[in-house]
Amino acid sequence: MMPPVKGRGPDPADILLIDDDILVQVMVEDIVTQLGHRFHAAGDGDSAREALLRTGFDLVILDRRLPDTDGLLLAPLLQQDRKIPFIVFSSLDAPTDQVLGLGMGASDYVGKPVEPAVLRARIQARLSARRAPEEQTTFRLGGSLRLDTLSRRLWVADRLEVLSPAEARLLICLIRNLGKPRDRMQISMTICGREWVYGDRTIDVLVSRLRRRLKGSDVHITTVHGLGYVLTVGD
């Protein structure tokens, strides 16, 4: 086991490993915790999507050979809104595989097996650049609303709300399309990384929660019947 790192900054990262191999989970957990960060694991695509909706991660490490999907199919969910950096860690490491992964937004592509020290260095390199200065982190709307995307804090006049990761992704999606209706399929792909199916109430529940958060502001989520939702500013 590697010795703990001394003197690192007071800003631990949340790192999600998406891999069903128990030995890989043990190795990556050891690396992550020794670096002073928080380790999370998911063994398949479905549990990974649920984890991504619950927690805002700073880095994701994913295998491609998951029991229920190719890990690269999670890339759209990782790349929307907060653009979570991710490392592909897979035995599928031919040049064509690496080109595919990097082309889909991966920050790095590491073949299995790998020496723990090499993976550790790759993780540190990704985390050192995880908050790009050019990324917009604050949105202001109307005369009373301000959103900090990094902390998910929403100020409505003098009231502070702390959004869940899914609520924050939905609000950012609507802000970036201000005045433009978005259908449920577009919203689901953006915030959940999956297609919307008839009867799925996830989007509607999140909209209902956000409407309560927005009370007292001049920012409104309006239902577009037969389509989806649109964000507007005004009375």
C-alpha positions as CSV (number, residue, x, y, z in Angstrom):
1,M,0.0,0.0,0.0
2,M,1.3,3.5,-0.9
3,P,1.9,5.9,2.0
4,P,-0.5,8.7,2.4
5,V,0.3,12.0,0.7
6,K,1.2,14.7,3.1
7,G,0.3,18.4,2.8
8,R,-2.2,18.2,-0.1
9,G,-4.8,21.0,-0.5
10,P,-8.0,21.0,1.5
11,D,-10.2,20.4,-1.5
12,P,-10.8,16.6,-1.9
13,A,-12.4,15.5,-5.1
14,D,-15.2,13.0,-5.7
15,I,-14.0,10.3,-8.0
16,L,-16.4,7.7,-9.5
17,L,-15.1,4.4,-10.9
18,I,-17.4,2.6,-13.2
19,D,-16.1,-1.0,-13.4
20,D,-17.5,-4.4,-12.3
21,D,-14.0,-5.9,-11.6
22,I,-13.6,-6.2,-7.8
23,L,-9.8,-6.2,-8.0
24,V,-9.8,-3.0,-10.1
25,Q,-12.2,-1.4,-7.6
26,V,-9.8,-2.3,-4.7
27,M,-6.7,-0.9,-6.6
28,V,-8.4,2.3,-7.7
29,E,-9.9,2.9,-4.2
30,D,-6.4,2.5,-2.7
31,I,-5.0,5.1,-5.1
32,V,-7.9,7.6,-4.6
33,T,-8.0,7.4,-0.9
34,Q,-4.2,7.6,-0.5
35,L,-4.4,10.8,-2.6
36,G,-6.9,12.1,-0.1
37,H,-9.9,12.1,-2.3
38,R,-13.4,10.4,-2.0
39,F,-13.9,7.2,-3.8
40,H,-17.2,6.0,-5.3
41,A,-17.9,2.9,-7.4
42,A,-20.6,1.6,-9.8
43,G,-20.6,-1.8,-11.4
44,D,-22.8,-1.2,-14.4
45,G,-24.3,1.5,-16.6
46,D,-27.6,1.8,-14.7
47,S,-26.0,2.2,-11.3
48,A,-23.5,4.7,-12.8
49,R,-26.3,6.8,-14.2
50,E,-28.0,6.8,-10.8
51,A,-24.8,7.9,-9.1
52,L,-24.2,10.7,-11.6
53,L,-27.7,12.0,-10.9
54,R,-27.1,12.0,-7.1
55,T,-23.6,13.3,-6.8
56,G,-21.5,15.9,-8.6
57,F,-18.2,14.2,-9.5
58,D,-14.9,15.8,-10.3
59,L,-13.5,12.8,-12.3
60,V,-14.9,9.6,-13.7
61,I,-12.8,6.5,-14.5
62,L,-14.7,4.0,-16.6
63,D,-14.3,0.6,-18.2
64,R,-15.8,-0.1,-21.6
65,R,-16.8,-3.7,-20.9
66,L,-19.6,-3.2,-18.5
67,P,-22.2,-6.0,-17.9
68,D,-25.0,-3.9,-19.5
69,T,-23.4,-1.5,-21.9
70,D,-20.2,-0.1,-23.4
71,G,-18.9,2.5,-21.0
72,L,-18.4,5.0,-23.8
73,L,-22.2,5.3,-24.2
74,L,-22.1,7.2,-20.9
75,A,-20.0,9.9,-22.5
76,P,-22.9,12.2,-23.5
77,L,-24.1,12.3,-19.8
78,L,-20.6,13.1,-18.6
79,Q,-20.0,15.8,-21.2
80,Q,-23.1,17.8,-20.9
81,D,-23.4,20.9,-18.6
82,R,-20.5,20.4,-16.1
83,K,-18.4,18.4,-18.6
84,I,-17.0,15.9,-16.1
85,P,-13.6,14.8,-17.2
86,F,-13.3,11.1,-17.6
87,I,-10.6,8.5,-18.1
88,V,-11.3,5.3,-20.1
89,F,-9.6,2.4,-18.3
90,S,-10.1,-0.6,-20.5
91,S,-8.5,-3.7,-22.0
92,L,-9.9,-2.5,-25.3
93,D,-6.9,-0.3,-26.0
94,A,-6.1,-0.7,-29.7
95,P,-5.3,2.6,-31.5
96,T,-8.8,2.6,-33.0
97,D,-10.3,2.2,-29.6
98,Q,-8.2,5.0,-28.2
99,V,-9.1,7.3,-31.1
100,L,-12.8,6.5,-30.5
101,G,-12.6,7.2,-26.8
102,L,-10.7,10.5,-27.1
103,G,-13.0,11.5,-29.9
104,M,-16.0,11.0,-27.6
105,G,-14.5,13.4,-25.0
106,A,-12.3,11.2,-22.9
107,S,-9.5,13.2,-21.1
108,D,-7.2,10.1,-21.2
109,Y,-7.2,6.5,-22.3
110,V,-5.4,3.9,-20.2
111,G,-5.0,0.3,-21.2
112,K,-5.4,-2.6,-18.8
113,P,-3.4,-3.9,-17.1
114,V,-1.4,-0.9,-15.8
115,E,1.0,-0.2,-13.0
116,P,-0.8,1.5,-10.1
117,A,1.8,4.3,-10.1
118,V,1.0,5.1,-13.8
119,L,-2.8,5.3,-13.1
120,R,-2.1,7.4,-10.1
121,A,-0.1,9.9,-12.2
122,R,-2.9,10.0,-14.8
123,I,-5.5,10.7,-12.1
124,Q,-3.4,13.5,-10.6
125,A,-2.9,15.1,-14.0
126,R,-6.6,15.1,-14.7
127,L,-7.6,16.6,-11.3
128,S,-5.0,19.3,-11.6
129,A,-6.9,20.8,-14.5
130,R,-10.4,19.9,-13.5
131,R,-11.6,23.5,-13.1
132,A,-10.8,25.3,-16.3
133,P,-10.8,29.1,-15.8
134,E,-12.7,29.7,-19.0
135,E,-15.7,27.6,-18.0
136,Q,-18.6,29.7,-17.0
137,T,-19.5,28.9,-13.4
138,T,-22.1,31.7,-12.6
139,F,-25.4,32.5,-14.3
140,R,-27.6,35.5,-13.5
141,L,-31.2,35.9,-14.7
142,G,-33.7,38.6,-14.2
143,G,-33.3,40.8,-11.2
144,S,-33.3,38.2,-8.5
145,L,-31.6,34.9,-9.5
146,R,-28.0,33.8,-9.4
147,L,-26.7,30.3,-9.9
148,D,-23.2,29.0,-8.9
149,T,-22.8,25.8,-11.0
150,L,-19.8,24.5,-9.0
151,S,-21.5,24.6,-5.6
152,R,-25.0,24.2,-7.0
153,R,-26.1,27.1,-4.9
154,L,-29.0,29.1,-6.2
155,W,-29.8,32.6,-4.8
156,V,-33.4,33.7,-5.3
157,A,-33.5,37.3,-4.0
158,D,-32.2,36.9,-0.4
159,R,-33.0,33.2,-0.2
160,L,-30.4,30.5,-0.7
161,E,-31.3,27.1,-2.2
162,V,-28.8,24.2,-2.7
163,L,-29.8,22.2,-5.7
164,S,-29.3,18.5,-6.2
165,P,-27.0,17.5,-9.1
166,A,-30.0,16.6,-11.3
167,E,-31.8,19.8,-10.5
168,A,-28.7,21.9,-11.3
169,R,-28.2,20.1,-14.6
170,L,-31.8,20.7,-15.6
171,L,-31.7,24.4,-14.7
172,I,-28.4,24.9,-16.6
173,C,-29.9,23.1,-19.6
174,L,-32.9,25.5,-19.5
175,I,-30.8,28.6,-19.0
176,R,-28.6,27.7,-21.9
177,N,-31.8,27.5,-24.0
178,L,-33.5,30.5,-22.5
179,G,-36.8,31.2,-24.4
180,K,-36.4,28.0,-26.5
181,P,-38.7,25.1,-25.7
182,R,-37.0,21.8,-25.0
183,D,-38.8,18.5,-25.4
184,R,-38.6,15.7,-22.9
185,M,-36.3,13.7,-25.1
186,Q,-33.8,16.5,-25.4
187,I,-33.9,17.2,-21.7
188,S,-33.5,13.5,-20.8
189,M,-30.5,13.0,-23.0
190,T,-28.9,16.2,-21.6
191,I,-29.4,15.6,-17.9
192,C,-29.8,11.8,-17.7
193,G,-27.8,10.5,-20.7
194,R,-30.7,8.3,-21.8
195,E,-33.7,8.5,-24.1
196,W,-37.0,9.6,-22.6
197,V,-39.7,6.9,-22.8
198,Y,-43.5,7.4,-22.4
199,G,-44.5,7.2,-18.8
200,D,-41.2,8.3,-17.4
201,R,-41.9,11.0,-14.9
202,T,-38.3,11.9,-13.9
203,I,-38.2,15.1,-15.9
204,D,-41.7,16.2,-14.6
205,V,-40.7,15.6,-11.0
206,L,-37.4,17.6,-11.4
207,V,-39.3,20.5,-13.0
208,S,-41.8,20.5,-10.1
209,R,-38.9,20.7,-7.6
210,L,-37.2,23.5,-9.5
211,R,-40.5,25.5,-9.7
212,R,-40.6,25.4,-5.9
213,R,-37.0,26.6,-5.8
214,L,-37.7,29.5,-8.2
215,K,-40.7,30.9,-6.2
216,G,-40.2,34.6,-5.5
217,S,-38.1,35.2,-8.7
218,D,-39.1,36.5,-12.1
219,V,-37.7,33.3,-13.7
220,H,-40.4,30.7,-14.6
221,I,-40.5,27.2,-16.1
222,T,-43.5,27.1,-18.4
223,T,-45.0,23.9,-19.8
224,V,-45.3,23.7,-23.6
225,H,-48.1,21.2,-24.0
226,G,-47.3,18.2,-26.1
227,L,-43.6,19.1,-26.1
228,G,-41.8,19.9,-22.9
229,Y,-40.7,23.0,-21.1
230,V,-39.2,26.4,-21.6
231,L,-37.5,28.9,-19.3
232,T,-38.6,32.5,-19.4
233,V,-37.8,35.7,-17.5
234,G,-40.5,38.3,-16.7
235,D,-43.9,38.6,-14.9
